[in-house]
Amino acid sequence: MLITQLRNATVLLEFQHAGRPVGLLVDPMLAPRGSLPALRYLGPRRHRNPLVDLPAQADAALQRVTHALITHCQRGHFDHLDRAGKQFLRERQIPVFCMPHDAAYLAQRGLQVQPLAGEGRQPFALGGQVTPVACTHGRGWVARFMEHGHGYLLELPGEPSVYLAGDTVLTPPVRDCLQRLQPDVAVLPAGGARFDLGADILMDAAEVAQAAALTTGAVVVNHLEALDHCPTTRAQVRALAQHGGWAHRLWVPEDGECRHYPVPTVKSDAMNSVAAEA
């Protein structure tokens, strides 16, 4: 599997299905720098979003998109699906996977929606299985005003299993996915997002370090340095990983960077053994 970080939570997963290349675009925020509203209203950190433009590699990456996957998109969450992202998906008639909760909202905006069946592990249209994992987008009173959404565990044939956490703090469902299901790759948000009032609405570097301790797989950290309410930096995450002894499993990509993740050798050997016995 090839994973390309575009910006914030927008990533592209590339793999093969039925002999054809698939480009699965996750949570497209495609607007130019500074074209979206600020998410803070007080203090010097208030800036229009996104804080950075898409990387130079974005145009080529977007040409490879065949499908999209949305974790959440309502209640003003333009950082996971903005107007430019909707236009891109609509004009190219990209099939969009989402939870049933978001299906009508997306269909009303002219998108080709293919809703999942709901909760629980289920067959995925691109092969293998997908398991939605509930997100909790904040703690305390602010959580009552948030759109919580779902992350997804993708188990695709011939590929490493990938957990896309979505916008969440570290909760029992997230812990369970990491500790019990042991995804080969976990894509976790570490922006430490918070508004002017209330608690954090997203994991920060320290909480991602706790999450990383629950799994033996690779950890990809994003949702960084792109929005004015996300103070965590890439350097902070890397420093914690170095101090905690898990830097060898960590990738904190710069925008535009890509990395190939093969199927782990142990998993490949086990699958070959099962096939031989059959």
N, C-alpha and C positions, 0 to 999 in steps of 0.2 A: 504494500500500500504506500502510495506517495501522498504525503500531507503537505499542503502549501498554506502558510499563514499569509492572509491578505491584509487584515487590519482588525484590531479589536477582537471580536468573537467570530469574525468571518474567516472561515477556512474552506479549503477545497480538498476533498478526499478523492483520490483516483485509484481505480482498481478495474478488474475485468469481470464481466458478467456475461455468460453465454457466448464467450468468444469476442465480445465487443468491449471497447473502453468505456468506462463510466466516470463521469466527473460530478461528484455529489457536493454541491455548494451549500454550506451551512450558514444560516443567519446573515444574509447579504445586507450590509450597510455600505452603499456604494457612492454616497454623496461626496462632493468635493469638500476640501478643508474649509471649516468655518461657515458652512451653508446651513447648519442645523442649530437649534437653540441651545443655550447654556443649560446645564443641569444643576448649577449652583447659582445662587442669587446674591450672596454676601461674600465679601473678602476678595483678596487678590487672585485667588485661583479661578475666579469666574471667567470663562472664555466661551465663545461659540464653538460648537462641535461640528465635525471631528477636529481634533487638534492637529492632525496630520493628513496629508493627501494619501490616496492609495499609492502603493509602490509602482515603480515602472513596470514590474513584471505582471501587474494585474490584468492588463488588456489580453495578453497571451493566455493567462490562466482562465479568464472568463470565456475565452473562445472554446475551452475544453469542457465547459459545463453542459451536462446532459440532464441532470435532476437537481432538486433542491430539498433541503430538510430544514424545518423551522422549529425552534424550541419554544418560542413565545413571541407574540407580535402585537398584542392589544394594549390598551391603556397607555399609549404614547411611547412604546418601546421602540423608537426609531433606531436605536443602536443595534437592533437585531433584524429589523426589516424596515428600511426607510423608503421614501418615495422613489428614489433612483433604483433601489433593489426591486421594488414592485414592477417598475417600468421594464427593467431588464428581463424579469421572469415572464411578464405578460407579452412583451414584444417577441420573445423567442419561443413562447409557448412551452416553457420548461415545466415538466411535471413536478408538483410540489407536495412532498410528504409532510404531514402535520398530525397533531392530535385532533380528535373530533371537535373539541372545544373551539379550535381555530378555523375549522373547515368553512363555515358559512362566512365568516369575516373575510377570509382570503378569496373565496369564490365571488363575493360581492365586488371585489376589486379586479375581477377579470382573470384570475389565475387558474391554472389547470390543477385543481386540488385532488390529491389522492390520500384521503385520511386513513390513518391507521385504525385498527379495530378497537383501540382503547387501551386499557391497562393490561399488563401481563405479557409474557413472552409469546411471540407470534411470528408466522412466516412473513418475510420481507419481500417486496416486489423485486428487489435487486439481488435476490438469492439469500439463503441462510435465514437467520432469525433477527428480530429486533425486539428489545425489551425497553419500554418507556420507564424512566426512573423519575419520580416526582421531585420537583425543585421547590425549595423554600427561599424566596427572593427577599430575605430580610428577617430581622428579629424585632420583637416588641411591637409597639403600636404602629410603626411605619409599615410592617408587613401586611396589615389589613388593607392597605391602599395599593399593594403591588399586584402585578400579574405574575403568577408563579411559574407556570409552564412545566415542561418536562425535559430532562435529558434523555439520552438514548444509548443503550448498549447494542452495538452492531456486531453480530457474529456471522461473518460472510465466508463462504467456502474458499479455501486457499488463501485466506488473508488473516492477519492478526486481528483479534477482537479489539474493538475500539469503543471506549466509553466517552461520549460527549456530554459533559456534565450539565451544560446550560448555565443559566444564572441562578446560583444557589449559594447558600452558606453550607457548612458541614453539618449534616443532619443524619439521623439514623438510616434513612433509605440510601443516602449517598455512601455512608460508611459501609452498609451492607453490600452494596454493589462492588465497592473496592475490595473489601475484605473477603467476602464469600465467593463472589464471581470472578475475582482476580483478572480483570481485563489486561490484555497484553499492552495496550496503550490507553492512558487516561488523559483526556484533554480537559484541563481544569482552569476556571477563571480565578485570577488573583488580584483583581484591580482594587479590592478593598473599598468599593464604591459606597459613598454615603452622601446624603443630601445635607443641607445646612442644619437640619434638625433630625434627631433620631439616630438609631444604631446603624451599623453597617448593613448593607443589603447584598453583599457579595463577599466571598472569601477573600482574605488578604494573604500576604506571604506566609505569615505564621500559621494560618489555618490550612493553607495548601501543604505546608510541611507536615502537619498532622495527617492530612489525607494521604500524602505520599508514604507515610509510615505504615499505612494499612495494606499496601499492595507491593508486590515484588516487580511489577511491570514498569514500562517506560512511562514517564510523566511529561506531558506537554503543557506548558502554562501560557495562557494568553489573556485577553481582555485587559491589556496594559498600555499605558501611555498614549491613549487615543481619545479619552473623554475627560472633561474637566472635573468630574466628581470621582475619578479613580486615581488616587494618589500613589499607589504602589508602583515601583519601578522594576524594570527587568533586573537591574543590578541588585536590588534587595532580595529578589527571589533567588538569584544565583548565589548570593552570599550565604543565605540560609541553607541552601542545599549543600554548599561546600562545607559549612560548619557541621551540618547534620549527617554528612557521609552518604548522601544520595545524589550527589552531582553527576555521577556516572550514568544515572537513569534519567536525568533531566534534560529537556530541551526547552529553552525560552527563545523562540524564534524572533528574529527581526522581521518586520513586514516585508513580504516578498520572498522570504526564505522557504525552502522546501527540504523535506527529509524522507527517505525511503525506510519503511519499517517492514522487514520480512516476517514471515511466520516464525515464531520461536522454534529452535531446533528440537527442544523437548516435545513441544506440541506436534511438530511434524512427524517425529519418530513414533509417537503414540498413535497418531492417525494412520501411519503406514502399517503399524503392527495390527491394528484393528482390521484394516483392509485385508491384510495377509491372512488373518484368522478366518475372515468371512470367505 
